[in-house]
Amino acid sequence: MVLNTVTMLQQKRKNNIDFIIVGQGIAGSVLALSLIQKGYSLCTIDSPKLSTSSRIAAGIWNPIVFKRLTKSWLADDLVPELQSFYGFWEKELNTTLIHQRSIIKAFTEEQEKNLWIKKSNEDNIFLDNHIYENLIIDENYIVNSYSKVLHAGNLDVANFIESTKTYLENKQSYREEHFDYHKLNVTENEVTYNSISASNIIFCDGHLINQNPYFNWIPMKPAKGEVLTIRSTELKLKNDIFNKGFFIMPLGNDLYKVGATYEWEQLNDVPTEKGKDELLKKLNSIINHPFTIVSHDAGVRPSVVDRRPVVGTHPEFKNMFIFNGLGTKAVMLAPYFAKQFVNFIVDESPIDIEVNPNRFRKHI
């Protein structure tokens, strides 16, 4: 059983802190802030150069699955929670993090438009029930028919992670170093790592979990993604995110993020010509004027085979936890499940059974 609040306060007499968190991507950052907000002490250990997926992410939250025009899993709960969480920390960190946007969905055929009309009339608060015409992307390209996803937007992920890192550093709760599993010692009441003594440890190590001897039995299906940042003075997108099988998201100052690719073989953070060519082909299909490539980045998303996060307790060590597998929807999923995790720590409230790591016990 996880240590409850009273036990953990008593345990502080022996241990330096309540939690060690391994990894400071979206998952680790959200969880660290959530625990601090509840009064827990922690140390986050991270090596930023090991994985760049969070730092390059567009951070888009989209409550709709475009393939079927259905609500994303738990969307009714996830969207209010993410807006509350990031809105609170935007003020606490004194920076701009969240951008409320609509997602423009261009229709490629009449059948797609008709399905949208049907779905938007089925009490779907996320789908605009208007059909718009003649959206000018640039002077030479017009989308004939489109509608919008409402209550969407994006998180400035790079800023969020960097601001969180600075916040943790100021609280002396951050170490930038490569985590060495051989130096970890776990007993029933204590976790020690180098000079750190803690009551618990949480792994938020993304796709690098395959190197984690305690959780490498989780069946991951990571996917490499590549994105471009371009500069264009003639694109007419001002705030909304454009989607037509890929996305174009305005960043301001004539900059746009374009993405993203999916690759399941070459799982590294190295951008490829193949990925760039794929994005340029899609981009050139709707843009008829020159633009400049400012940057080309790649990262590996930590997805699980069943496309659900993994949040809960190690089957053997009751003071060891995992908070991982948030994949492409990490910005949406992290605040909601971090809240569940903290409630589990505080009063043993249940964590959603669909994300429990025990669902993979047969793989051990």
C-alpha positions in Angstrom: 0.0 0.0 0.0 1.3 3.5 -0.8 2.3 5.6 2.1 -0.6 7.9 3.2 -0.1 11.5 4.2 0.4 10.9 7.9 2.8 8.0 7.3 4.8 10.1 4.8 5.1 13.0 7.2 6.4 10.7 9.8 8.7 9.1 7.3 10.3 12.5 6.6 12.1 12.2 9.9 14.2 9.5 8.2 14.0 10.4 4.5 15.1 13.7 2.9 12.1 14.0 0.6 8.8 12.4 -0.4 9.4 11.6 -4.1 12.1 11.2 -6.6 10.8 11.8 -10.1 12.8 10.5 -13.0 12.2 12.5 -16.2 11.0 16.0 -16.8 9.1 15.9 -20.1 5.4 16.9 -20.1 4.5 14.0 -17.8 7.2 14.6 -15.2 6.7 18.3 -15.2 2.9 18.1 -14.7 3.3 15.5 -12.0 6.0 17.4 -10.2 3.9 20.6 -10.1 0.8 18.7 -9.0 2.7 17.1 -6.1 4.3 20.3 -5.0 0.9 22.0 -5.1 -0.2 19.4 -2.5 2.7 20.1 -0.2 5.0 17.2 -1.1 8.8 17.5 -1.4 10.6 16.0 -4.4 13.7 15.9 -6.5 13.3 15.7 -10.3 16.2 14.0 -12.1 16.4 14.6 -15.9 18.9 14.6 -18.7 17.3 16.8 -21.4 19.5 15.6 -24.2 18.3 12.0 -23.9 14.8 12.7 -25.3 13.5 15.7 -27.2 9.9 14.7 -27.9 8.3 16.9 -25.3 10.5 19.9 -26.1 9.7 19.9 -29.8 6.0 19.0 -29.5 3.4 21.4 -30.9 1.4 20.8 -27.7 -2.0 20.7 -29.5 -5.0 19.5 -27.6 -7.8 18.2 -29.9 -10.9 16.7 -28.3 -11.9 15.0 -31.6 -10.7 11.9 -33.3 -10.8 13.0 -36.9 -11.0 9.5 -38.4 -14.4 8.9 -36.9 -15.4 12.4 -35.8 -15.9 11.1 -32.3 -14.9 12.6 -29.0 -11.4 11.7 -27.9 -11.3 9.3 -24.9 -12.4 11.2 -21.7 -12.5 14.5 -23.6 -15.3 15.9 -21.6 -13.1 15.6 -18.4 -9.7 16.2 -19.9 -10.3 19.6 -21.5 -11.7 21.4 -18.4 -8.9 19.9 -16.3 -6.1 20.9 -18.6 -7.4 24.4 -18.9 -7.6 24.7 -15.1 -4.2 23.2 -14.5 -2.2 25.1 -17.1 -4.2 28.3 -16.4 -3.1 28.1 -12.7 0.5 27.4 -13.4 0.6 30.1 -16.1 0.0 32.6 -13.3 2.3 30.9 -10.9 5.2 30.7 -13.4 4.5 34.2 -14.6 4.5 33.3 -18.3 2.2 32.7 -21.2 1.6 28.9 -21.7 -1.9 28.3 -23.2 -3.4 29.4 -26.5 -7.1 28.9 -27.0 -7.6 28.1 -30.7 -10.1 26.4 -33.0 -8.9 23.7 -35.4 -9.9 24.3 -39.0 -10.8 21.0 -40.6 -10.8 21.1 -44.3 -13.2 18.7 -46.0 -11.8 16.6 -48.8 -15.1 15.2 -50.0 -18.9 15.7 -49.6 -19.3 12.6 -47.5 -16.9 13.9 -44.9 -18.9 17.2 -44.7 -22.2 15.3 -44.3 -20.7 13.2 -41.5 -19.6 16.3 -39.7 -23.1 17.8 -39.9 -24.5 14.6 -38.5 -22.0 14.4 -35.7 -22.2 18.1 -34.8 -26.0 17.7 -34.3 -25.5 14.8 -31.8 -24.9 17.0 -28.8 -21.2 17.4 -29.5 -20.0 20.5 -27.8 -16.6 20.3 -29.6 -17.8 20.4 -33.2 -19.0 23.7 -34.8 -22.3 23.0 -36.6 -21.6 25.7 -39.2 -20.1 24.8 -42.6 -17.8 27.6 -43.9 -16.7 28.2 -47.4 -13.8 29.9 -49.2 -11.0 30.0 -46.6 -8.0 31.7 -48.1 -4.8 30.0 -47.0 -2.6 32.2 -49.3 -3.3 34.3 -52.3 -3.4 31.3 -54.6 -5.0 28.6 -52.4 -8.6 28.5 -51.2 -10.3 25.8 -49.1 -13.7 25.4 -50.6 -15.5 23.9 -47.6 -14.5 23.5 -43.9 -15.7 23.6 -40.3 -14.0 24.0 -36.9 -13.2 22.0 -33.8 -14.1 24.1 -30.8 -12.5 24.2 -27.3 -9.1 23.2 -28.8 -5.7 24.9 -28.5 -2.1 24.4 -27.7 0.4 24.6 -24.9 3.7 26.2 -25.4 5.5 23.0 -24.3 9.1 24.2 -24.6 8.3 27.2 -22.4 6.3 25.1 -20.0 9.2 22.6 -19.5 11.8 25.3 -19.2 9.8 27.4 -16.8 9.0 24.3 -14.7 12.7 23.4 -14.7 13.6 26.9 -13.4 10.9 26.7 -10.8 12.2 23.4 -9.6 15.8 24.6 -9.6 14.7 27.6 -7.4 13.2 25.1 -4.9 16.4 23.0 -5.1 14.2 20.2 -6.4 16.0 19.5 -9.7 19.1 17.6 -10.8 20.3 17.5 -14.4 22.0 14.2 -14.8 21.7 10.8 -16.5 19.8 8.5 -14.2 21.8 5.3 -13.4 19.5 2.5 -12.4 22.4 0.6 -10.9 22.7 3.3 -8.2 19.1 2.9 -7.1 18.2 1.0 -4.0 14.6 0.3 -3.0 13.4 -1.1 0.3 10.0 -1.2 1.9 10.3 2.3 3.5 13.0 4.0 1.6 14.4 4.8 -1.8 18.0 5.9 -2.1 19.8 7.2 -5.1 23.3 8.6 -4.7 22.9 11.1 -1.9 19.1 11.3 -2.1 16.9 9.5 0.4 13.2 9.5 -0.4 10.0 7.7 0.5 8.9 7.0 -3.1 10.1 7.1 -6.7 8.1 7.7 -9.9 9.4 7.0 -13.4 8.3 9.4 -16.0 11.0 8.4 -18.4 9.1 8.4 -21.7 10.1 5.9 -24.4 13.4 5.3 -22.5 11.4 3.1 -20.3 12.7 0.2 -22.4 16.0 0.7 -20.6 14.3 0.7 -17.2 14.8 -2.7 -15.5 11.8 -2.2 -13.2 9.3 -1.4 -16.0 10.7 -2.6 -19.2 8.0 -5.3 -19.3 5.4 -2.6 -20.3 4.7 -3.2 -24.0 5.4 0.1 -25.6 4.9 1.1 -29.2 6.8 4.4 -29.5 6.6 6.4 -32.7 9.1 8.9 -34.0 7.7 12.2 -35.2 9.2 15.0 -37.2 8.1 18.6 -37.4 9.2 21.7 -39.4 9.1 25.4 -38.3 8.8 27.6 -41.3 8.6 31.4 -42.0 6.0 32.6 -44.4 4.9 36.2 -45.0 1.9 35.2 -47.2 0.1 32.6 -45.2 -3.2 34.0 -44.0 -3.6 31.8 -40.9 -3.6 34.1 -37.8 -4.7 32.1 -34.8 -6.5 28.9 -35.8 -4.7 25.6 -36.5 -5.2 24.2 -40.0 -5.7 20.5 -40.5 -5.9 18.5 -43.7 -4.2 15.2 -42.8 -1.4 17.3 -41.2 -1.3 20.5 -39.2 -0.1 24.1 -39.7 0.0 26.1 -36.5 0.7 29.8 -36.4 3.4 30.8 -33.8 3.4 34.5 -34.4 5.9 36.7 -36.3 5.3 34.9 -39.6 6.4 31.6 -38.0 4.4 28.3 -38.4 4.9 24.8 -37.0 4.1 22.0 -39.5 3.7 18.4 -38.7 3.8 15.6 -38.0 5.2 12.4 -39.4 5.0 8.9 -37.9 7.8 6.4 -38.0 8.0 3.1 -36.0 11.4 1.8 -37.0 14.2 4.4 -36.7 13.4 5.4 -33.1 15.8 8.3 -32.4 15.7 12.1 -32.2 17.6 12.6 -35.5 15.7 14.5 -38.3 15.7 12.8 -41.7 15.4 13.8 -45.3 12.6 11.4 -45.7 10.6 13.1 -42.9 11.3 16.5 -44.3 10.3 15.5 -47.8 7.0 14.1 -46.5 6.1 17.3 -44.7 7.2 19.5 -47.6 5.1 17.4 -50.1 2.0 18.0 -47.9 2.8 21.6 -47.3 3.4 22.3 -51.0 0.1 20.8 -51.8 -1.7 23.8 -50.3 0.9 26.6 -50.4 1.9 28.1 -53.7 4.5 30.6 -52.6 8.1 30.4 -51.3 8.7 29.9 -47.5 11.8 29.4 -45.4 12.6 26.4 -43.2 13.7 27.7 -39.8 14.2 24.4 -38.1 13.6 20.7 -38.6 13.2 18.6 -35.4 12.4 15.0 -34.4 11.4 13.1 -31.2 10.0 9.8 -30.1 6.5 9.7 -28.6 6.1 7.3 -25.6 3.0 5.4 -26.7 1.7 2.0 -25.4 0.4 -0.8 -27.5 -3.2 -0.2 -26.3 -2.9 3.6 -26.7 -3.6 4.2 -23.0 -1.3 5.7 -20.4 0.4 3.6 -17.7 -0.2 5.1 -14.3 0.1 3.2 -11.0 2.2 1.1 -8.7 5.0 -1.4 -9.5 3.6 -5.0 -8.8 6.4 -5.7 -6.3 7.7 -2.4 -4.9 4.8 -0.5 -3.4 6.7 2.8 -3.2 7.7 2.7 -6.9 5.4 4.2 -9.5 5.1 4.8 -13.2 3.5 7.8 -14.9 4.1 7.2 -18.6 2.8 6.3 -22.1 0.9 9.6 -22.7 1.9 9.6 -26.3 0.6 12.3 -28.7 -2.1 13.4 -26.2 0.2 14.1 -23.3 -0.8 17.8 -23.0 -4.5 16.6 -22.6 -3.9 13.5 -20.5 -1.2 14.7 -18.0 -3.2 17.1 -15.8 -6.1 14.7 -15.4 -4.1 11.7 -14.5 -1.7 13.6 -12.4 -4.7 14.7 -10.3 -5.8 11.1 -10.1 -2.3 10.1 -9.0 -2.1 12.7 -6.3 -5.5 11.7 -5.0 -4.3 8.2 -4.9 -1.3 9.2 -2.8 -3.4 11.4 -0.4 -6.3 9.2 0.3 -5.9 6.1 -1.9 -8.6 7.2 -4.3 -8.7 4.7 -7.2 -6.8 5.4 -10.5 -8.7 4.6 -13.7 -8.5 0.8 -14.2 -7.7 1.3 -17.9 -4.3 2.9 -17.1 -3.3 0.5 -14.4 0.1 -1.2 -15.2 -1.4 -4.5 -13.8 -3.2 -4.9 -17.1 0.2 -6.1 -18.5 1.1 -8.5 -15.7 1.0 -11.4 -18.0 4.0 -9.9 -19.8 6.2 -10.1 -16.8 
